[in-house]
């Protein structure tokens, strides 16, 4: 389908490709030539792309892109769609890879040429076997809703049936006719057509039944036209091996309709941009011709008017670059003639002008160190196929610390298995040079995680480096290694743990030089998302010793992804704040060297999510430290859920949990996935 995606007035092209051919986006140079969109501008696409449509959903003047795929809305049925796909080898560091996924995608247009995929966030990731998506403001509230036609004559994605047929083929050679007749075994797939109402905040709700759009059939093509001359757009759908469906739009809301009379040969004004202001919200649409699956709309665009008394302004930017401006009233149809259009002032912002970007706060100076991270390949999904994400490539830990005591912080960067811990000396003049002396020349046998610098009283600086057993799963190597800069050695002062080492946090526990080190348990290798255990060590008489009492608080606490010591209550003792994946932000107050959890009393227990990191800062200048935590966000396939066992011998069921109670709390109760005979904790 053609659409001007970058606001330069020239139509670009989005090409949907089914199965193994990737989608293509071609950007129009305005001179009759097209160039492929930059690889990093779009980071993923749908796999079985069936249709595409566009709408400016966030009212910033740039159209978002929706691509329809085949993912079922029914959870059990999704598992019959799971084919025996083989793992695809992807070299580490291949950041321009553009994977495709068997689900719908919605791309948020940033206006600078980049897109963010937000279908999960918006609630549009699944609509069954889809054909034709159409953005249409059905209820005329000013926001485009989404209609999707669905169905297929044979449910050939049913892997259970496909496997049975394959077994028959292996046992008996079939003629082409016999093989074709076998396909009759697949049932007809006729899910209801889908309607999503736009809630005005980039999220949608399914309203097919409420709007009378949930007709069953193998619906494919879909077109819009004002069939009853009431000024809104009705819907026509063709159904395979069945009668066509005509759905009348009965919205009573005020509207204004626009037709265009363009100059020959573009007499319908195809490609013209129509903007309407004065209604409930600013609105814009483009006049299109074709582009839908086997379908083409009537050349009329309809906009919400808000109330019957609103004074509306219709602006048309024609493909010729000229501009028409019409004052309009609600509940009227306007035909706008290009012959009366005027030259448009292009000196100000608008079409043809790049989106104004805010001034940057930081400058990329990576060339000062010219460092390349070392990482070996590891297939997380071979060990646990249903992992929601890779855990072997979480990235290196970094730390600033004054290694040589010259008053200027140097940079230390962790490495992967087979690499070396990298240290860069700060030359005080904005330059860095890599330190090539011991202990930074020792090769690594595991991935390094977090880094913290430690300078005890009257001592030289050491670097405490987390060492992860995620890939090998062994417990016979140190969980943390000490890089002693004075002795130029690497010491294994901390025993191995079942949990892989995650974040580290270091603090003077009581202000008297009694140092403690928190070692966060990131995950248990091969048993995600079972709750991991963390440890607290004290430095006594020159040795690091396990603090058994305080460590008891962290037994099976969950998958810790971030940790920081900070004095939250101003009593002079550093408290401990943890970020947990599948858990809340947890706070442990330091009561004169003894930790006490205060998560619930501080009102944080309900903030459950995929937390990735945490730190503290006085953001409002009131003298108290605030908590800043990073989260995976809402654009993800998995949400907080409740697992229930109905009775002995019955399978587990999962239901949405509006209270956001934590899955890891159930796991931490001692019932492991293996004990419960549950294949996977990960909801697909």
Secondary structure as UniProt FT lines:
FT   STRAND          2..3
FT   STRAND          12..15
FT   TURN            19..20
FT   STRAND          24..28
FT   STRAND          34..36
FT   HELIX           39..41
FT   STRAND          44..46
FT   STRAND          51..55
FT   STRAND          64..68
FT   HELIX           75..80
FT   TURN            92..93
FT   TURN            95..96
FT   STRAND          99..101
FT   STRAND          105..109
FT   STRAND          115..117
FT   HELIX           119..122
FT   STRAND          130..136
FT   STRAND          145..150
FT   TURN            156..157
FT   HELIX           159..171
FT   HELIX           176..182
FT   HELIX           183..185
FT   STRAND          194..198
FT   STRAND          204..206
FT   TURN            208..212
FT   STRAND          219..225
FT   TURN            227..228
FT   STRAND          234..239
FT   TURN            240..241
FT   STRAND          245..247
FT   STRAND          255..261
FT   TURN            264..265
FT   TURN            267..268
FT   TURN            270..271
FT   STRAND          273..277
FT   STRAND          283..286
FT   TURN            293..294
FT   STRAND          301..304
FT   TURN            308..309
FT   STRAND          311..317
FT   TURN            319..320
FT   STRAND          323..329
FT   STRAND          332..337
FT   HELIX           338..340
FT   TURN            351..352
FT   HELIX           366..368
FT   HELIX           380..383
FT   TURN            385..386
FT   STRAND          398..401
FT   STRAND          410..413
FT   TURN            417..418
FT   STRAND          422..426
FT   STRAND          432..434
FT   TURN            438..441
FT   STRAND          447..454
FT   TURN            457..458
FT   STRAND          462..468
FT   TURN            470..472
FT   STRAND          480..484
FT   TURN            485..488
FT   STRAND          489..491
FT   STRAND          499..508
FT   STRAND          515..524
FT   TURN            525..526
FT   TURN            528..529
FT   STRAND          535..540
FT   TURN            541..542
FT   STRAND          543..546
FT   HELIX           548..551
FT   HELIX           552..554
FT   TURN            555..556
FT   STRAND          559..566
FT   STRAND          575..583
FT   STRAND          585..591
FT   TURN            592..593
FT   STRAND          594..597
FT   TURN            599..603
FT   TURN            605..606
FT   STRAND          609..617
FT   STRAND          626..631
FT   STRAND          641..645
FT   TURN            648..649
FT   STRAND          652..656
FT   TURN            658..659
FT   HELIX           663..667
FT   TURN            668..670
FT   TURN            673..677
//
